[in-house]
Amino acid sequence: MGFLRLSGWLFILALTGCLNAWGQSFEVTPLSETMIATTGQSIKIPIQIKNTGDKAQFYIIRLSENDLKPGQKGYFCHNGTCLNEEVREISKRIEGFSSIQDLYYVIETGLFTGQNQLIFEAGIKGAGTGQELPVTIMIDEKQPRNVVFKSRDLVVHEIYPNPSSSVAYIDYELFNDKKSAKILIHNILGTPLGEQELPSNDTRTKILTEDLSPGIYFYTVYLDNEGLITRKMVVRR
């Protein structure tokens, strides 16, 4: 069962908390406050902590509250190693002016549809209460999506919803991490309006359409800067 990892696209709001304790400061940035998923998939909630002080420090990330249902699982993963789901907190040492990377909390959605609420807490070890980081997960039934492009390196599914009013999504799989893939958004005249990278460690990208005027647009899939397919995208209010 593949991971559903949401890069710049599957999240609605970004949250950054900045704290100061014992002369040390840090920033903690979960990818989003709201995530959209489907049944039978795994969601990776990225959490990045940056030590903005000049001295190394230990930090704790704790899952303080959750309402996971029977058949759902949640666990911390770091650098490809996942902990037992009974582990509710993780502690990491971060050097001064450095960040911790590749840290996730993974949710296996199971067959449950609806909404999950999780609250994480991040802070300096031994400093008491830290920064609360709420995350909402909206889970819908998995719907089949038509494949618009398929090769041994890349599979791209059709955009949805289409028409869209504020945000649209494209599911994909990039099997070769030596390849670079992206989606370019452009108008009917071919003028580029934005682009989305498709990293190999993600499987869905989010396209914001709320700032686009209602009308017809196009998106083109590129692999190693070679245009592969172009499809229509409709924006409607």
Backbone bond lengths (Angstrom), bond angles and torsions (degrees), N, CA, C in turn:
res aa  C-N    CA-C-N  psi(-1)  N-CA   C-N-CA  omega(-1)  CA-C   N-CA-C  phi
1 M - - - 1.468 - - 1.518 107.87 -
2 G 1.320 116.38 118.45 1.454 121.11 -174.25 1.505 112.72 -76.37
3 F 1.337 115.55 156.60 1.452 120.95 178.05 1.510 108.96 -79.17
4 L 1.318 114.89 139.55 1.465 120.00 169.26 1.511 105.99 -98.18
5 R 1.339 116.09 111.10 1.454 118.52 -176.43 1.506 109.14 -122.11
6 L 1.175 117.74 125.40 1.414 124.84 -170.82 1.516 108.60 -98.25
7 S 1.371 116.39 112.67 1.430 119.32 178.59 1.494 109.84 -83.98
8 G 1.295 123.46 -128.79 1.467 123.55 -178.69 1.481 112.45 -63.89
9 W 1.400 118.50 -19.58 1.457 123.52 -173.54 1.457 115.56 -98.79
10 L 0.959 163.48 -17.90 1.450 150.00 -168.61 1.485 112.75 -103.75
11 F 1.385 121.02 10.16 1.452 119.83 -177.21 1.502 111.37 -124.90
12 I 1.325 113.80 146.86 1.450 118.99 -169.51 1.524 111.91 -94.22
13 L 1.362 119.13 -38.02 1.453 121.91 179.92 1.518 109.59 -134.11
14 A 1.347 118.30 146.07 1.458 121.87 173.43 1.519 108.59 -101.43
15 L 1.350 116.14 143.00 1.459 120.57 -176.71 1.517 108.53 -127.43
16 T 1.334 117.04 127.71 1.455 120.41 176.90 1.515 108.84 -128.69
17 G 1.336 116.56 126.17 1.454 120.63 178.51 1.504 109.80 -111.28
18 C 1.309 117.10 136.68 1.463 121.95 178.10 1.517 108.50 -122.87
19 L 1.350 116.87 128.44 1.450 121.72 -176.99 1.523 109.78 -130.30
20 N 1.329 115.30 159.38 1.450 121.41 173.39 1.519 108.19 -132.43
21 A 1.332 116.82 132.22 1.452 120.78 178.64 1.514 108.49 -153.58
22 W 1.353 115.93 133.41 1.456 121.81 177.57 1.521 111.45 51.41
23 G 1.328 117.58 36.96 1.446 120.39 177.90 1.511 114.21 79.62
24 Q 1.348 117.02 -2.47 1.454 120.55 178.70 1.520 109.23 -106.07
25 S 1.311 117.24 147.87 1.456 121.38 177.48 1.517 108.83 -129.97
26 F 1.329 115.01 156.57 1.451 118.83 177.69 1.516 110.08 -155.24
27 E 1.326 114.86 162.78 1.449 122.32 174.99 1.522 107.76 -123.53
28 V 1.319 115.79 137.19 1.455 119.90 176.93 1.521 108.22 -127.09
29 T 1.327 116.43 128.74 1.453 120.53 -172.15 1.522 111.17 -130.73
30 P 1.320 119.17 96.12 1.459 119.20 168.77 1.522 108.74 -72.31
31 L 1.313 117.17 156.48 1.454 119.56 -172.19 1.515 112.93 -67.51
32 S 1.317 118.59 -33.83 1.456 119.96 -175.59 1.511 111.28 -162.73
33 E 1.329 115.94 156.90 1.463 120.89 173.13 1.516 111.30 -84.22
34 T 1.341 117.39 -25.70 1.462 121.64 -177.53 1.514 109.55 -132.42
35 M 1.346 115.69 133.47 1.452 121.10 -179.90 1.521 108.53 -128.71
36 I 1.320 115.57 144.78 1.455 121.59 179.75 1.516 108.23 -113.90
37 A 1.342 116.97 132.79 1.451 121.34 -177.43 1.519 110.03 -143.81
38 T 1.325 115.48 177.99 1.450 121.72 175.98 1.523 109.10 -125.73
39 T 1.316 116.47 167.89 1.459 120.78 179.29 1.522 110.41 -66.38
40 G 1.330 114.95 153.75 1.448 120.60 175.60 1.505 115.27 71.35
41 Q 1.315 117.77 22.67 1.461 120.62 -179.76 1.521 110.23 -128.54
42 S 1.314 115.30 167.45 1.458 122.47 177.06 1.513 109.37 -113.30
43 I 1.312 116.04 132.45 1.461 122.42 -179.12 1.515 108.58 -110.12
44 K 1.310 116.54 132.31 1.454 120.51 175.60 1.527 108.42 -104.47
45 I 1.308 116.59 118.57 1.463 122.26 177.36 1.534 107.23 -95.42
46 P 1.325 117.64 104.27 1.469 119.48 -177.41 1.534 110.55 -75.24
47 I 1.318 115.30 140.55 1.468 121.33 175.76 1.521 107.37 -132.93
48 Q 1.323 115.97 121.90 1.464 120.50 -179.86 1.516 109.23 -117.22
49 I 1.315 115.88 128.75 1.466 121.50 177.25 1.516 108.99 -116.34
50 K 1.313 115.78 131.17 1.463 121.38 178.23 1.518 109.49 -117.05
51 N 1.320 116.51 125.48 1.465 122.45 173.95 1.520 107.52 -82.55
52 T 1.321 116.81 108.31 1.461 120.63 -178.06 1.527 112.53 -90.68
53 G 1.345 116.10 1.54 1.460 119.79 173.86 1.516 111.26 -91.03
54 D 1.334 116.17 176.07 1.461 120.32 -176.83 1.522 113.26 -95.50
55 K 1.346 118.49 -0.62 1.452 122.10 -178.83 1.528 110.42 -117.08
56 A 1.325 115.70 147.54 1.463 120.63 177.11 1.523 109.95 -63.37
57 Q 1.317 116.01 147.44 1.463 120.65 -176.48 1.524 109.02 -150.03
58 F 1.343 115.88 150.09 1.457 121.20 173.11 1.526 109.27 -93.57
59 Y 1.332 115.13 135.42 1.459 121.42 179.41 1.520 109.51 -122.76
60 I 1.330 115.23 150.41 1.457 121.30 178.93 1.519 109.28 -119.84
61 I 1.338 115.82 134.44 1.460 122.41 171.30 1.518 106.57 -117.37
62 R 1.315 116.49 123.66 1.462 121.80 -173.39 1.523 110.20 -126.52
63 L 1.322 116.78 136.94 1.455 120.96 169.41 1.522 106.61 -87.19
64 S 1.331 116.10 103.42 1.468 120.03 -174.10 1.520 112.93 -87.55
65 E 1.353 117.70 -30.81 1.461 120.95 179.20 1.519 110.11 -145.69
66 N 1.347 115.40 146.02 1.465 119.82 173.21 1.518 108.89 -161.40
67 D 1.314 116.51 158.99 1.465 121.02 177.81 1.531 110.10 -127.52
68 L 1.328 116.14 42.87 1.453 120.51 177.98 1.525 110.08 -61.53
69 K 1.317 114.90 141.19 1.461 121.38 -176.35 1.529 110.54 -94.92
70 P 1.359 117.33 164.80 1.463 119.93 174.98 1.532 110.66 -55.84
71 G 1.310 116.68 133.96 1.460 121.00 -176.74 1.517 113.39 94.72
72 Q 1.333 116.87 -11.67 1.457 121.09 174.77 1.522 109.43 -99.53
73 K 1.323 116.29 149.42 1.458 121.44 178.81 1.520 109.73 -130.50
74 G 1.328 115.88 152.35 1.453 121.49 175.51 1.514 109.99 -144.15
75 Y 1.343 116.87 138.62 1.459 119.69 -178.42 1.531 109.51 -162.10
76 F 1.339 115.33 154.26 1.458 122.06 177.44 1.530 110.35 -82.44
77 C 1.333 116.28 143.59 1.461 122.88 173.50 1.523 108.81 -134.20
78 H 1.336 115.71 140.05 1.460 120.23 177.09 1.519 108.82 -143.58
79 N 1.338 115.21 126.82 1.465 121.92 179.69 1.530 111.69 53.99
80 G 1.326 116.36 39.41 1.459 120.91 176.34 1.507 115.36 83.87
81 T 1.336 118.20 -4.10 1.464 122.13 178.35 1.519 109.58 -104.98
82 C 1.334 116.70 124.26 1.464 121.31 -177.62 1.523 110.46 -106.29
83 L 1.322 115.86 140.93 1.451 122.50 -179.24 1.520 110.66 -91.37
84 N 1.318 115.71 166.48 1.452 121.41 175.47 1.520 109.95 -62.73
85 E 1.336 116.66 146.63 1.463 119.12 -176.79 1.523 112.94 -67.08
86 E 1.333 118.86 -15.60 1.467 120.49 176.00 1.529 112.34 -74.12
87 V 1.331 117.34 -16.83 1.471 121.01 179.70 1.523 108.47 -75.52
88 R 1.322 117.39 116.98 1.463 121.92 -174.86 1.518 113.54 -101.25
89 E 1.326 118.27 -6.39 1.451 119.74 177.87 1.519 110.13 -147.99
90 I 1.313 115.29 157.26 1.452 121.62 -179.33 1.525 108.19 -137.96
91 S 1.334 116.77 140.03 1.464 122.11 -178.97 1.522 109.03 -119.23
92 K 1.347 115.66 133.81 1.450 120.65 -179.12 1.527 110.33 -136.58
93 R 1.332 115.86 142.27 1.458 122.13 175.37 1.521 108.94 -90.93
94 I 1.325 116.20 129.60 1.462 121.45 -179.49 1.527 108.69 -123.77
95 E 1.305 115.66 129.15 1.455 120.66 178.60 1.534 110.18 -68.83
96 G 1.331 115.74 162.39 1.456 120.54 179.46 1.516 112.48 -60.25
97 F 1.322 115.51 138.47 1.465 123.19 179.55 1.537 112.00 57.56
98 S 1.312 116.55 30.63 1.464 121.45 179.42 1.519 110.29 -125.47
99 S 1.334 115.71 167.00 1.465 121.82 -179.76 1.514 110.13 -125.55
100 I 1.323 115.30 154.83 1.455 120.75 171.65 1.522 107.73 -94.29
101 Q 1.323 115.56 132.86 1.454 121.05 -176.08 1.524 109.82 -116.82
102 D 1.341 115.13 164.79 1.468 122.28 173.85 1.531 111.65 56.12
103 L 1.325 115.95 41.34 1.461 121.58 175.30 1.515 108.33 -111.18
104 Y 1.332 116.90 125.90 1.461 121.98 -175.60 1.516 110.60 -137.41
105 Y 1.327 114.48 156.58 1.457 120.11 161.46 1.520 105.86 -113.48
106 V 1.330 116.64 123.04 1.454 122.30 -174.26 1.529 109.95 -99.82
107 I 1.321 115.80 133.50 1.458 122.52 174.32 1.522 108.88 -115.52
108 E 1.325 117.41 124.05 1.452 122.35 170.21 1.526 107.24 -94.25
109 T 1.318 117.09 113.40 1.467 120.95 -169.06 1.521 113.65 -72.91
110 G 1.321 117.65 -22.87 1.459 119.37 -178.44 1.519 111.42 63.36
111 L 1.331 116.52 -145.09 1.465 121.63 -179.46 1.519 112.11 -100.24
112 F 1.312 117.42 5.67 1.460 121.87 -177.51 1.521 110.80 -74.77
113 T 1.334 116.37 135.02 1.464 121.37 170.91 1.524 108.59 -116.36
114 G 1.296 116.31 149.55 1.461 119.83 -178.81 1.515 110.48 130.82
115 Q 1.318 115.62 -139.45 1.459 120.81 -172.02 1.513 110.81 -130.53
116 N 1.332 116.08 135.66 1.460 122.37 172.14 1.521 109.42 -115.28
117 Q 1.328 115.73 141.96 1.459 121.84 175.62 1.527 108.69 -117.56
118 L 1.326 115.93 128.67 1.452 121.54 175.94 1.515 108.85 -129.32
119 I 1.331 116.03 143.33 1.468 120.90 175.77 1.521 107.81 -126.67
120 F 1.325 115.57 119.90 1.457 121.98 175.45 1.526 108.63 -100.66
121 E 1.308 114.84 156.65 1.463 120.77 175.92 1.518 107.88 -132.55
122 A 1.323 116.64 128.94 1.460 121.78 -178.92 1.522 109.25 -125.93
123 G 1.318 115.91 138.71 1.457 119.29 179.94 1.512 111.82 -171.34
124 I 1.316 115.25 176.21 1.458 121.72 177.66 1.521 108.96 -76.50
125 K 1.313 116.34 133.79 1.456 121.12 -178.34 1.522 111.06 -59.06
126 G 1.341 115.65 127.47 1.453 121.48 179.24 1.509 115.18 84.92
127 A 1.351 116.84 1.24 1.467 119.69 -176.34 1.518 112.74 -97.18
128 G 1.341 118.25 6.44 1.466 120.12 178.85 1.523 111.59 87.42
129 T 1.334 115.61 -148.96 1.466 121.56 -176.09 1.521 111.51 -62.40
130 G 1.340 115.31 136.00 1.453 120.27 179.89 1.513 112.27 -108.08
131 Q 1.316 116.15 -156.16 1.464 122.99 -178.52 1.528 110.08 -88.31
132 E 1.329 117.26 127.09 1.457 121.31 176.76 1.525 110.06 -80.89
133 L 1.333 115.41 137.76 1.459 121.88 -177.94 1.526 108.64 -129.67
134 P 1.331 118.69 92.62 1.471 121.11 -179.56 1.522 112.09 -78.98
135 V 1.314 116.37 142.23 1.460 122.72 176.60 1.522 108.68 -134.80
136 T 1.326 116.69 132.81 1.459 123.02 175.18 1.514 109.03 -111.31
137 I 1.331 116.60 133.54 1.460 121.70 178.59 1.518 108.51 -117.28
138 M 1.323 116.90 121.66 1.459 123.46 177.49 1.527 107.97 -101.79
139 I 1.340 116.49 121.39 1.463 121.10 -174.39 1.524 109.50 -117.39
140 D 1.326 115.91 124.81 1.464 122.93 177.66 1.523 109.78 -115.88
141 E 1.334 114.92 165.91 1.453 119.91 174.22 1.526 109.63 -61.46
142 K 1.317 115.83 140.83 1.460 120.15 179.19 1.517 109.78 -71.19
143 Q 1.330 116.10 126.03 1.461 122.13 179.78 1.529 109.62 -110.38
144 P 1.324 117.49 135.21 1.468 118.28 178.16 1.515 111.38 -66.44
145 R 1.322 117.19 137.61 1.459 123.34 178.16 1.520 108.92 -116.22
146 N 1.310 115.92 135.95 1.454 119.48 177.90 1.522 110.95 -66.91
147 V 1.312 116.34 142.33 1.464 122.01 175.44 1.526 108.64 -83.77
148 V 1.334 116.76 125.50 1.468 120.64 178.64 1.528 111.94 -98.91
149 F 1.343 116.41 -19.51 1.462 119.81 175.73 1.524 108.65 -152.00
150 K 1.343 115.49 139.97 1.467 119.83 179.66 1.513 109.96 -147.75
151 S 1.340 115.40 128.90 1.457 122.11 172.54 1.523 107.08 -145.47
152 R 1.315 117.60 -179.28 1.463 119.35 180.00 1.526 111.63 -70.23
153 D 1.341 117.02 -18.41 1.467 120.91 -178.76 1.521 113.42 -98.75
154 L 1.331 117.55 -29.21 1.463 120.07 -169.60 1.525 110.92 -149.05
155 V 1.343 115.00 137.39 1.460 122.13 171.15 1.524 107.58 -125.73
156 V 1.326 116.97 129.93 1.465 121.79 -179.72 1.525 108.70 -125.76
157 H 1.336 116.41 130.92 1.453 122.40 177.86 1.531 109.98 -98.38
158 E 1.317 115.92 164.46 1.459 120.92 -177.72 1.523 111.21 -65.52
159 I 1.309 115.25 152.60 1.458 121.86 179.76 1.532 110.50 -71.54
160 Y 1.330 116.23 148.61 1.467 120.48 177.60 1.526 109.51 -154.26
161 P 1.323 119.42 152.02 1.462 124.43 -16.33 1.525 110.42 -67.79
162 N 1.293 116.04 154.43 1.463 121.47 -179.72 1.533 108.22 -145.72
163 P 1.333 118.49 103.36 1.470 129.82 14.04 1.533 112.74 -70.49
164 S 1.330 113.66 158.68 1.447 121.07 176.36 1.520 109.37 -128.32
165 S 1.343 115.75 155.25 1.462 120.01 -179.01 1.520 113.02 -109.85
166 S 1.334 117.07 -31.98 1.467 118.76 -177.23 1.523 113.01 -136.47
167 V 1.331 117.17 -33.31 1.456 120.08 -178.46 1.522 109.00 -152.44
168 A 1.329 116.13 145.95 1.459 122.38 176.24 1.528 108.24 -133.96
169 Y 1.326 115.86 159.40 1.459 121.38 -176.24 1.522 110.65 -128.36
170 I 1.319 115.20 149.73 1.461 122.05 172.97 1.526 107.91 -132.02
171 D 1.334 116.37 121.32 1.456 121.54 175.37 1.525 108.98 -87.45
172 Y 1.314 115.93 143.28 1.460 120.29 -177.95 1.521 109.48 -155.76
173 E 1.314 116.03 167.93 1.462 123.03 171.95 1.518 108.25 -141.00
174 L 1.327 115.44 119.74 1.463 121.41 175.73 1.528 107.14 -105.37
175 F 1.323 116.64 106.77 1.459 121.62 -172.00 1.516 112.95 -82.89
176 N 1.308 116.79 -22.84 1.464 121.26 -176.27 1.528 109.29 -110.01
177 D 1.342 116.76 107.08 1.465 119.55 -177.56 1.525 112.78 -74.23
178 K 1.334 117.04 -2.10 1.464 120.48 174.58 1.533 110.69 -85.31
179 K 1.325 116.73 -11.65 1.452 122.03 179.80 1.535 109.87 -96.32
180 S 1.331 115.58 151.31 1.461 121.08 174.75 1.523 108.36 -111.33
181 A 1.319 115.57 131.70 1.471 120.41 -179.25 1.520 109.14 -128.91
182 K 1.320 115.58 149.69 1.453 120.52 178.36 1.522 109.40 -156.38
183 I 1.337 114.86 166.37 1.459 122.36 174.39 1.511 108.20 -122.73
184 L 1.313 116.89 127.40 1.460 122.74 179.32 1.529 108.96 -106.21
185 I 1.328 116.28 127.08 1.469 122.42 176.63 1.519 108.33 -95.94
186 H 1.339 117.08 132.22 1.462 119.50 179.22 1.521 109.60 -146.85
187 N 1.333 115.58 162.24 1.459 120.27 -179.71 1.528 109.92 -88.44
188 I 1.322 116.22 -175.22 1.469 119.81 -175.07 1.525 112.24 -68.35
189 L 1.338 116.93 -15.97 1.464 120.68 176.98 1.526 111.99 -89.76
190 G 1.329 115.69 -3.69 1.455 119.67 -179.54 1.510 114.45 88.71
191 T 1.335 117.58 5.64 1.465 121.19 179.38 1.521 110.14 -73.18
192 P 1.337 118.83 121.82 1.464 120.78 179.64 1.529 111.23 -64.03
193 L 1.324 116.64 136.75 1.458 122.66 179.58 1.516 112.39 -117.17
194 G 1.296 117.31 -9.21 1.459 121.28 -179.75 1.510 110.13 161.38
195 E 1.331 115.82 162.66 1.454 119.55 177.39 1.512 111.05 -143.14
196 Q 1.314 116.36 153.22 1.458 123.72 -179.91 1.522 108.83 -124.15
197 E 1.324 116.64 124.74 1.456 120.32 172.89 1.529 109.08 -72.16
198 L 1.326 116.32 148.71 1.467 122.27 177.61 1.528 108.41 -118.36
199 P 1.329 117.88 81.11 1.464 120.13 -178.18 1.526 111.68 -68.18
200 S 1.316 115.85 152.41 1.460 120.34 -176.73 1.527 112.87 -69.76
201 N 1.340 117.56 -18.13 1.462 119.43 -179.81 1.520 112.38 -92.56
202 D 1.344 117.61 13.64 1.456 122.72 174.26 1.524 108.82 -125.52
203 T 1.322 116.58 164.62 1.461 120.27 176.79 1.520 112.61 -133.77
204 R 1.308 117.40 7.10 1.470 120.54 177.79 1.519 108.81 -150.89
205 T 1.327 115.73 140.17 1.455 119.92 175.08 1.518 109.72 -122.72
206 K 1.315 115.93 149.55 1.458 122.48 -177.83 1.518 109.72 -110.14
207 I 1.325 115.91 132.69 1.463 121.84 178.53 1.521 108.61 -115.50
208 L 1.319 116.43 116.90 1.455 120.83 178.90 1.522 109.48 -79.53
209 T 1.324 115.95 125.67 1.466 120.74 -178.93 1.520 112.54 -117.22
210 E 1.320 117.15 -0.16 1.460 119.95 -174.80 1.523 112.85 -66.84
211 D 1.330 117.51 -24.15 1.469 120.44 179.62 1.530 112.58 -92.01
212 L 1.327 117.17 -0.78 1.458 120.87 178.48 1.526 110.41 -92.10
213 S 1.309 116.48 141.62 1.462 120.10 176.05 1.527 109.42 -69.14
214 P 1.333 118.02 148.36 1.470 119.92 177.29 1.526 110.74 -55.07
215 G 1.317 115.71 138.22 1.452 119.84 -179.90 1.510 111.81 155.38
216 I 1.331 115.88 -164.26 1.461 123.01 -176.64 1.535 108.91 -105.22
217 Y 1.314 114.81 131.93 1.461 122.43 176.66 1.529 108.11 -131.35
218 F 1.335 115.22 177.16 1.456 119.78 179.91 1.526 109.14 -137.15
219 Y 1.323 115.38 152.38 1.455 119.93 172.57 1.532 108.14 -127.91
220 T 1.329 115.07 137.55 1.457 121.93 -179.19 1.517 109.32 -118.90
221 V 1.322 115.77 132.55 1.467 121.96 178.56 1.526 108.98 -92.14
222 Y 1.334 115.78 129.14 1.462 122.04 179.14 1.533 110.05 -116.85
223 L 1.305 115.75 141.11 1.461 122.37 171.66 1.517 107.35 -128.10
224 D 1.333 116.35 118.50 1.471 121.76 -174.00 1.528 110.74 51.58
225 N 1.342 115.42 44.80 1.472 124.00 176.47 1.528 114.14 65.68
226 E 1.318 116.91 15.64 1.461 120.70 174.94 1.528 108.99 -106.09
227 G 1.326 116.60 121.92 1.454 120.67 179.02 1.523 111.10 -66.30
228 L 1.340 116.37 128.99 1.459 120.98 -175.31 1.529 112.44 -105.51
229 I 1.320 116.24 -53.37 1.467 120.26 -179.86 1.530 108.80 -145.31
230 T 1.317 116.06 153.49 1.465 122.02 175.34 1.520 108.07 -127.66
231 R 1.333 116.25 133.53 1.449 121.72 -179.31 1.532 109.95 -133.02
232 K 1.316 115.15 158.65 1.470 121.65 -176.98 1.523 110.96 -84.86
233 M 1.311 115.06 143.48 1.467 122.94 174.93 1.527 108.36 -130.85
234 V 1.314 117.27 127.62 1.454 121.78 -177.46 1.516 109.85 -108.73
235 V 1.323 116.68 132.09 1.464 122.81 175.90 1.523 108.12 -108.29
236 R 1.334 116.04 128.03 1.450 121.22 -176.58 1.523 109.11 -139.31
237 R 1.311 116.44 142.11 1.475 120.46 177.81 1.531 110.80 -102.79
